[in-house]
Amino acid sequence: MADKKWQEVGYPARLEERLPDDVVRCHLSPRNCRIRPGQHGFCMVRANRDGRLVSLNYGRSVHATEETIETEAVFHYEPGARILSMGNIGCMLNCDYCHNWKTSQARYVEDKDVYYYTPEQVVDIAKRHNISVISWTYNDPVVWHEFVVETAALAKEAGIVNLYKSAFFISEEAIDELIPVIDIFSVSIKSIDPKYYRKITKGWLEPVLDGTAKVYQAGKHVEVSTLMVTDLSDNEKTAHDIGAFVLDRLGPEVPTHYVRFHPDYKMTNTIRTPIDRLEAARRVGLDMGLRHVYLGNVYDTESTNTRCHSCGELQITRYGLNANILAVNEQGKCTKCGADANIKRIPGGVATQSTVAELPAAADLETATFDWYGDVRALHVQIRNDGTETQRIYHRRNRGTGGTPWTVLELQPKESYRFIAAKSSLDERGVAVAVPPTCTSSLHQVFDRAHFPTTEADSGSLNADVTPLPLFEARG
Ligand code: SF4
């Protein structure tokens, strides 16, 4: 039996209703689970301990990971910004195709997969690495509400933007607690068909739509994405119904993403969404009057770029999870015609990372390389400094024309850091990472965006999992 000590300590939960006989009701998600002493709710991470509702995942997380804001289906808020992604354990839904089922379904989570953070540590990581946005993401942030609310408030005080990437099956009371601290909501709406929600997600539709409209009306930056599941929802009707919701209850400027699916979890007996169906969905959205319609998890297509909705100027090019701003000024306006690009910029911009042209000759560095292949075009690189002094590690892209400059990353003694390296151009062959002897590193293949790979090297496949395994450990 795998160790599951992470569940042992409960943290006082918000949105608790106390009922007779030490029963509690949870008001965090629309399920409103009624929980008897010693039992837990549907999400498996909120429980009744001695007649009180507790959170079992407060500060218990997957590894904090530096990514780009495009990873979160956010294309219109400081494009290309580095973000610190924080994911946790559990979910208030159980979608048949979940890409993060190893963390969203708490029964699969073992102690070896769990990292512990305090709110102060999360903010400290973001500040030390000059990251302007914290993203609450992966499995689903709804189910570690207490940790999100407390940490996001601390981050906001430090001038950091908070992004909430969620399926948004959440109660109105919980949304009221998020609105003061969250700046960006990236909402994954699975379908507009109530039957689809009941059958595929085990949740229901109305709270998702109402919640999305509520945060939009509160003036938050909202983007909507829909996973176009092969032969299930990758059709023009889904594209139309999602577009109609955005136009009716949000606004035409709200970016709308139709996202490519890959087989996973209980839905492995199928194929990735055909690209022509995605392109057809995008045309439906544009023809309806949506200003910004994108495809997700696709490469080598115009359908990830941004053009001015007024003059047609190419404003932002994207390749995978990377963005290049061409024609949007610091006020978020088109540099050609002056129209509002519907793009929010972070005042003062975001910090760039320091680079060097060559690796320092005196450093005793070991270099690992990884070449992109097939559908694997992104990696998580995890590095730990086991030494007693601050260490510098280096990483760069290998192109057909040679390597780009090395990006420098400083790690404090005993610090463990994880970041994404994602293919950024057609001619990019792969990435290289150079680490000093006191550091250990591992590479984990990422399959599509907002996927957090957990599998350890040598552990093999847990069951019918099709997510890629770590390829190798650069150092043991
Ligand atoms: S968050 Fe939702 S699923 Fe979890 S205990 Fe509360 S009401 Fe139930």
Residues whose N, C-alpha, C, O or C-beta is under 5 A from the ligand:
A	BS01	SF4	C26 L28 S29 R31 N32 C33 G41 F42 C43 R46 M92
